C-alpha cells in the first residue's frame, strides 16, 4: 500500500463490523455528551459512582476483546509480536474507558440528583 486512502480503511471496517461501524460512534458521541451534561449538572465527579463504573469497565474491556476476536479472522493465540500485544492492550483500554464512561453516565442519569447545601 503505497498511498494512504481512508476509503480503504472505511471499507475494511465496514466489512468487519457491519452496522456496528455506525452504531458504535453514535453511542460514543451520545455517551460523551451525556457525561459532560451530567458533570455540569452535578458540578463534580461522584466518586462512589466512578468506582462502581470502573468495576464494570473491567468487564467492558473483556467484552471489547471478545468483539475483537469475533470480528477479526485471528484469535489471541495468533498474536506473535509486541505490536499484536500492544493492539490487544489498546482494545482492552478503549473498552474499559468506554464502558466506564457509559456506566457512569447511565448510573448518573438514573440516580436522583443530590441536594447541595445552599
N, CA, C and O of each residue as an XYZ file, in Angstrom:
472
protein
N       0.856     -1.168      0.000
C       0.000      0.000      0.000
C       0.902      1.230      0.000
O       1.452      1.610      1.034
N       1.044      1.838     -1.155
C       1.952      2.972     -1.285
C       1.281      4.295     -0.981
O       1.950      5.251     -0.588
N      -0.014      4.365     -1.152
C      -0.731      5.618     -0.873
C      -1.733      5.384      0.245
O      -2.218      4.273      0.457
N      -2.021      6.448      0.939
C      -2.977      6.394      2.042
C      -4.355      6.749      1.509
O      -4.559      7.857      1.013
N      -5.281      5.844      1.600
C      -6.641      6.092      1.156
C      -7.602      5.754      2.291
O      -7.796      4.577      2.596
N      -8.214      6.767      2.928
C      -9.106      6.491      4.048
C     -10.319      5.657      3.665
O     -10.884      4.968      4.515
N     -10.727      5.707      2.412
C     -11.883      4.916      1.989
C     -11.596      3.415      2.051
O     -12.510      2.613      2.244
N     -10.326      3.037      1.888
C      -9.969      1.622      2.015
C     -10.190      1.179      3.456
O     -10.747      0.109      3.702
N      -9.748      2.011      4.419
C      -9.970      1.675      5.820
C     -11.459      1.625      6.150
O     -11.904      0.753      6.896
N     -12.219      2.552      5.600
C     -13.660      2.555      5.822
C     -14.292      1.273      5.281
O     -15.157      0.683      5.928
N     -13.863      0.847      4.100
C     -14.412     -0.379      3.515
C     -14.047     -1.605      4.349
O     -14.873     -2.498      4.539
N     -12.810     -1.649      4.846
C     -12.388     -2.798      5.656
C     -13.160     -2.835      6.975
O     -13.655     -3.886      7.380
N     -13.262     -1.681      7.642
C     -14.007     -1.652      8.902
C     -15.484     -1.948      8.684
O     -16.116     -2.582      9.529
N     -16.042     -1.499      7.564
C     -17.441     -1.795      7.270
C     -17.640     -3.292      7.040
O     -18.643     -3.865      7.465
N     -16.684     -3.911      6.372
C     -16.768     -5.351      6.138
C     -16.661     -6.121      7.460
O     -17.339     -7.132      7.642
N     -15.816     -5.649      8.378
C     -15.618     -6.352      9.644
C     -16.769     -6.121     10.613
O     -17.244     -7.066     11.243
N     -17.221     -4.887     10.740
C     -18.183     -4.546     11.779
C     -19.627     -4.483     11.301
O     -20.547     -4.632     12.105
N     -19.838     -4.270     10.029
C     -21.201     -4.155      9.512
C     -21.903     -2.940     10.099
O     -21.334     -1.849     10.105
N     -23.142     -3.106     10.598
C     -23.876     -1.963     11.143
C     -23.252     -1.395     12.414
O     -23.511     -0.243     12.762
N     -22.433     -2.185     13.116
C     -21.783     -1.665     14.321
C     -20.838     -0.515     14.002
O     -20.541      0.305     14.871
N     -20.361     -0.451     12.756
C     -19.464      0.633     12.369
C     -20.131      1.983     12.561
O     -19.456      2.957     12.896
N     -21.415      2.064     12.360
C     -22.122      3.341     12.504
C     -22.754      3.480     13.884
O     -22.913      4.594     14.382
N     -23.115      2.364     14.502
C     -23.753      2.403     15.812
C     -22.768      2.774     16.924
O     -23.109      3.556     17.811
N     -21.562      2.228     16.888
C     -20.586      2.483     17.950
C     -20.153      3.948     18.038
O     -20.099      4.479     19.147
N     -19.841      4.630     16.927
C     -19.505      6.056     17.059
C     -20.676      6.901     17.555
O     -20.472      7.855     18.305
N     -21.893      6.566     17.148
C     -23.053      7.308     17.648
C     -23.248      7.084     19.138
O     -23.573      8.020     19.869
N     -23.051      5.853     19.594
C     -23.137      5.557     21.020
C     -22.037      6.280     21.789
O     -22.276      6.781     22.888
N     -20.846      6.338     21.225
C     -19.738      7.043     21.872
C     -20.020      8.538     21.981
O     -19.755      9.146     23.018
N     -20.549      9.123     20.930
C     -20.880     10.549     20.956
C     -21.980     10.836     21.975
O     -21.893     11.810     22.723
N     -23.006     10.002     22.008
C     -24.089     10.184     22.979
C     -23.573     10.021     24.411
O     -24.013     10.732     25.315
N     -22.650      9.097     24.616
C     -22.083      8.890     25.947
C     -21.276     10.099     26.395
O     -21.409     10.543     27.535
N     -20.447     10.633     25.518
C     -19.626     11.796     25.879
C     -20.510     13.012     26.160
O     -20.284     13.727     27.136
N     -21.506     13.248     25.319
C     -22.415     14.380     25.539
C     -23.176     14.199     26.851
O     -23.308     15.146     27.626
N     -23.674     12.993     27.103
C     -24.387     12.729     28.345
C     -23.501     12.868     29.568
O     -23.950     13.356     30.606
N     -22.243     12.443     29.459
C     -21.305     12.558     30.569
C     -21.003     14.016     30.880
O     -21.018     14.423     32.041
N     -20.730     14.799     29.850
C     -20.421     16.221     30.064
C     -21.633     16.944     30.641
O     -21.492     17.778     31.536
N     -22.805     16.633     30.139
C     -24.028     17.255     30.654
C     -24.242     16.873     32.121
O     -24.589     17.726     32.938
N     -24.037     15.596     32.458
C     -24.170     15.125     33.833
C     -23.139     15.790     34.744
O     -23.453     16.173     35.871
N     -21.925     15.921     34.257
C     -20.854     16.555     35.024
C     -21.184     18.016     35.318
O     -20.945     18.505     36.423
N     -21.733     18.706     34.322
C     -22.137     20.102     34.527
C     -23.310     20.187     35.497
O     -23.379     21.112     36.306
N     -24.238     19.222     35.421
C     -25.397     19.231     36.314
C     -24.980     18.982     37.761
O     -25.416     19.684     38.673
N     -24.128     17.970     37.960
C     -23.698     17.630     39.314
C     -22.634     18.585     39.833
O     -22.545     18.808     41.041
N     -21.840     19.144     38.957
C     -20.782     20.056     39.361
C     -19.546     19.362     39.909
O     -18.614     20.027     40.362
N     -19.525     18.053     39.874
C     -18.391     17.295     40.386
C     -18.488     15.856     39.888
O     -19.498     15.447     39.316
N     -17.414     15.098     40.117
C     -17.427     13.671     39.831
C     -17.795     12.952     41.135
O     -17.160     13.170     42.167
N     -18.795     12.117     41.086
C     -19.231     11.360     42.261
C     -18.344     10.121     42.357
O     -18.402      9.238     41.501
N     -17.523     10.067     43.406
C     -16.509      9.011     43.493
C     -17.108      7.618     43.650
O     -16.580      6.660     43.087
N     -18.179      7.487     44.390
C     -18.805      6.170     44.560
C     -19.290      5.633     43.213
O     -19.078      4.466     42.885
N     -19.928      6.482     42.456
C     -20.413      6.086     41.128
C     -19.243      5.781     40.203
O     -19.320      4.863     39.386
N     -18.159      6.546     40.327
C     -16.988      6.324     39.480
C     -16.352      4.968     39.771
O     -15.985      4.254     38.838
N     -16.214      4.603     41.026
C     -15.624      3.310     41.375
C     -16.505      2.168     40.874
O     -15.999      1.176     40.349
N     -17.810      2.306     41.033
C     -18.716      1.265     40.537
C     -18.619      1.134     39.019
O     -18.619      0.025     38.484
N     -18.538      2.263     38.335
C     -18.451      2.200     36.872
C     -17.089      1.667     36.419
O     -17.000      1.037     35.365
N     -16.026      1.908     37.196
C     -14.722      1.335     36.858
C     -14.728     -0.183     37.000
O     -14.076     -0.883     36.225
N     -15.455     -0.688     37.978
C     -15.574     -2.142     38.111
C     -16.292     -2.736     36.904
O     -15.917     -3.801     36.414
N     -17.317     -2.050     36.432
C     -17.985     -2.505     35.205
C     -17.070     -2.344     33.993
O     -17.157     -3.113     33.035
N     -16.192     -1.340     34.041
C     -15.245     -1.129     32.957
C     -14.289     -2.297     32.777
O     -13.864     -2.591     31.659
N     -13.950     -2.965     33.876
C     -13.103     -4.160     33.766
C     -13.773     -5.222     32.899
O     -13.120     -5.873     32.083
N     -15.080     -5.389     33.084
C     -15.823     -6.339     32.243
C     -15.933     -5.833     30.806
O     -15.859     -6.613     29.857
N     -16.109     -4.532     30.660
C     -16.237     -3.950     29.327
C     -14.985     -4.127     28.487
O     -15.068     -4.319     27.274
N     -13.820     -4.064     29.132
C     -12.576     -4.323     28.413
C     -12.529     -5.752     27.893
O     -12.079     -6.002     26.775
N     -12.994     -6.681     28.707
C     -13.054     -8.078     28.269
C     -14.028     -8.280     27.125
O     -13.754     -9.040     26.196
N     -15.171     -7.598     27.190
C     -16.152     -7.686     26.097
C     -15.564     -7.113     24.806
O     -15.814     -7.638     23.721
N     -14.787     -6.041     24.923
C     -14.145     -5.467     23.738
C     -13.177     -6.464     23.103
O     -13.078     -6.548     21.879
N     -12.473     -7.210     23.929
C     -11.566     -8.226     23.397
C     -12.333     -9.355     22.710
O     -11.897     -9.875     21.683
N     -13.476     -9.728     23.282
C     -14.296    -10.773     22.657
C     -14.820    -10.281     21.308
O     -14.797    -11.023     20.326
N     -15.290     -9.041     21.257
C     -15.771     -8.478     19.988
C     -14.639     -8.451     18.968
O     -14.843     -8.781     17.800
N     -13.435     -8.055     19.413
C     -12.293     -8.022     18.508
C     -12.010     -9.413     17.945
O     -11.738     -9.558     16.753
N     -12.073    -10.430     18.795
C     -11.792    -11.794     18.338
C     -12.870    -12.292     17.383
O     -12.583    -13.054     16.459
N     -14.111    -11.862     17.607
C     -15.204    -12.325     16.750
C     -15.143    -11.661     15.367
O     -15.341    -12.333     14.355
N     -14.875    -10.363     15.314
C     -14.917     -9.669     14.024
C     -13.634     -9.821     13.218
O     -13.633     -9.556     12.016
N     -12.550    -10.239     13.847
C     -11.320    -10.444     13.086
C     -11.172    -11.923     12.757
O     -11.852    -12.774     13.332
N     -10.291    -12.208     11.841
C     -10.099    -13.609     11.446
C      -9.038    -14.295     12.290
O      -8.725    -15.461     12.049
N      -8.482    -13.607     13.265
C      -7.450    -14.213     14.098
C      -7.889    -14.214     15.555
O      -8.786    -13.468     15.949
N      -7.259    -15.039     16.327
C      -7.557    -15.133     17.752
C      -6.369    -14.675     18.575
O      -5.391    -14.161     18.032
N      -6.452    -14.860     19.880
C      -5.376    -14.416     20.758
C      -4.142    -15.291     20.621
O      -3.033    -14.836     20.903
N      -4.310    -16.535     20.196
C      -3.150    -17.405     20.027
C      -2.332    -17.023     18.801
O      -1.199    -17.479     18.644
N      -2.901    -16.184     17.925
C      -2.181    -15.743     16.738
C      -1.310    -14.515     16.994
O      -0.563    -14.095     16.110
N      -1.394    -13.941     18.175
C      -0.596    -12.764     18.493
C       0.872    -13.186     18.587
O       1.250    -13.964     19.462
N       1.680    -12.668     17.682
C       3.056    -13.141     17.589
C       4.064    -12.149     18.166
O       4.995    -12.542     18.868
N       3.880    -10.895     17.874
C       4.899     -9.927     18.271
C       4.371     -8.879     19.210
O       3.199     -8.894     19.585
N       5.247     -7.963     19.592
C       4.852     -6.904     20.518
C       3.755     -5.996     19.960
O       2.931     -5.487     20.720
N       3.736     -5.791     18.662
C       2.703     -4.931     18.065
C       1.321     -5.542     18.253
O       0.351     -4.828     18.507
N       1.234     -6.854     18.127
C      -0.051     -7.534     18.327
C      -0.524     -7.390     19.767
O      -1.698     -7.111     20.010
N       0.384     -7.580     20.724
C       0.008     -7.468     22.129
C      -0.298     -6.024     22.497
O      -1.152     -5.761     23.343
N       0.400     -5.088     21.861
C       0.108     -3.671     22.091
C      -1.299     -3.338     21.592
O      -2.033     -2.602     22.251
N      -1.672     -3.873     20.441
C      -3.022     -3.660     19.911
C      -4.074     -4.284     20.824
O      -5.137     -3.700     21.032
N      -3.786     -5.461     21.368
C      -4.716     -6.098     22.295
C      -4.902     -5.227     23.539
O      -6.022     -5.066     24.026
N      -3.799     -4.665     24.054
C      -3.900     -3.771     25.210
C      -4.692     -2.504     24.888
O      -5.460     -2.017     25.718
N      -4.502     -1.977     23.683
C      -5.258     -0.784     23.279
C      -6.748     -1.092     23.196
O      -7.569     -0.302     23.661
N      -7.103     -2.220     22.614
C      -8.514     -2.598     22.515
C      -9.116     -2.765     23.902
O     -10.233     -2.315     24.156
N      -8.377     -3.414     24.805
C      -8.885     -3.567     26.176
C      -9.047     -2.197     26.835
O     -10.057     -1.943     27.491
N      -8.068     -1.321     26.666
C      -8.129      0.010     27.280
C      -9.292      0.833     26.760
O      -9.981      1.497     27.535
N      -9.516      0.795     25.461
C     -10.637      1.542     24.884
C     -11.960      0.978     25.389
O     -12.875      1.738     25.705
N     -12.069     -0.333     25.467
C     -13.284     -0.943     26.008
C     -13.502     -0.588     27.460
O     -14.634     -0.352     27.882
N     -12.417     -0.547     28.237
C     -12.506     -0.180     29.647
C     -12.998      1.254     29.816
O     -13.928      1.517     30.578
N     -12.362      2.179     29.095
C     -12.730      3.600     29.224
C     -14.150      3.838     28.723
O     -14.921      4.550     29.367
N     -14.500      3.255     27.589
C     -15.837      3.458     27.028
C     -16.912      2.909     27.962
O     -17.934      3.560     28.178
N     -16.692      1.726     28.512
C     -17.678      1.140     29.421
C     -17.767      1.926     30.714
O     -18.857      2.100     31.259
N     -16.629      2.405     31.214
C     -16.636      3.207     32.434
C     -17.437      4.484     32.235
O     -18.268      4.832     33.074
N     -17.194      5.187     31.128
C     -17.948      6.413     30.852
C     -19.431      6.134     30.660
O     -20.278      6.863     31.176
N     -19.744      5.079     29.918
C     -21.149      4.746     29.682
C     -21.850      4.369     30.983
O     -22.966      4.821     31.238
N     -21.206      3.547     31.805
C     -21.818      3.130     33.072
C     -21.987      4.321     34.009
O     -23.027      4.455     34.654
N     -20.975      5.190     34.093
C     -21.071      6.366     34.962
C     -22.217      7.273     34.510
O     -22.974      7.787     35.334
N     -22.335      7.460     33.211
C     -23.382      8.327     32.672
C     -24.763      7.740     32.934
O     -25.666      8.451     33.374
N     -24.933      6.458     32.669
C     -26.240      5.828     32.873
C     -26.606      5.832     34.356
O     -27.741      6.147     34.715
N     -25.647      5.482     35.220
C     -25.932      5.491     36.661
C     -26.252      6.898     37.141
O     -27.103      7.078     38.013
N     -25.582      7.892     36.585
C     -25.830      9.274     36.995
C     -27.199      9.772     36.581
O     -27.854     10.493     37.335
N     -27.638      9.396     35.392
C     -28.941      9.860     34.930
C     -30.080      9.081     35.576
O     -31.202      9.580     35.659
N     -29.800      7.863     36.035
C     -30.840      7.089     36.710
C     -30.955      7.436     38.184
O     -32.006      7.216     38.787
N     -29.894      7.976     38.777
C     -29.902      8.335     40.191
C     -30.595      9.682     40.381
O     -30.634     10.518     39.478
N     -31.134      9.863     41.575
C     -31.712     11.163     41.902
C     -30.590     12.153     42.140
O     -29.567     11.794     42.722
N     -30.758     13.382     41.704
C     -29.692     14.365     41.925
C     -29.543     14.662     43.423
O     -30.531     14.804     44.144
N     -28.305     14.750     43.862
C     -28.020     15.013     45.266
C     -28.341     16.475     45.587
O     -28.133     17.368     44.766
N     -28.851     16.693     46.795
C     -29.159     18.047     47.230
C     -27.879     18.728     47.702
O     -27.182     18.228     48.585
N     -27.584     19.863     47.107
C     -26.396     20.614     47.513
C     -26.801     21.648     48.556
O     -27.854     22.276     48.448
N     -25.941     21.818     49.579
C     -26.252     22.855     50.572
C     -26.158     24.243     49.954
O     -25.326     24.498     49.084
N     -27.033     25.139     50.423
C     -27.081     26.484     49.824
C     -26.028     27.382     50.380
O     -25.934     28.544     49.982
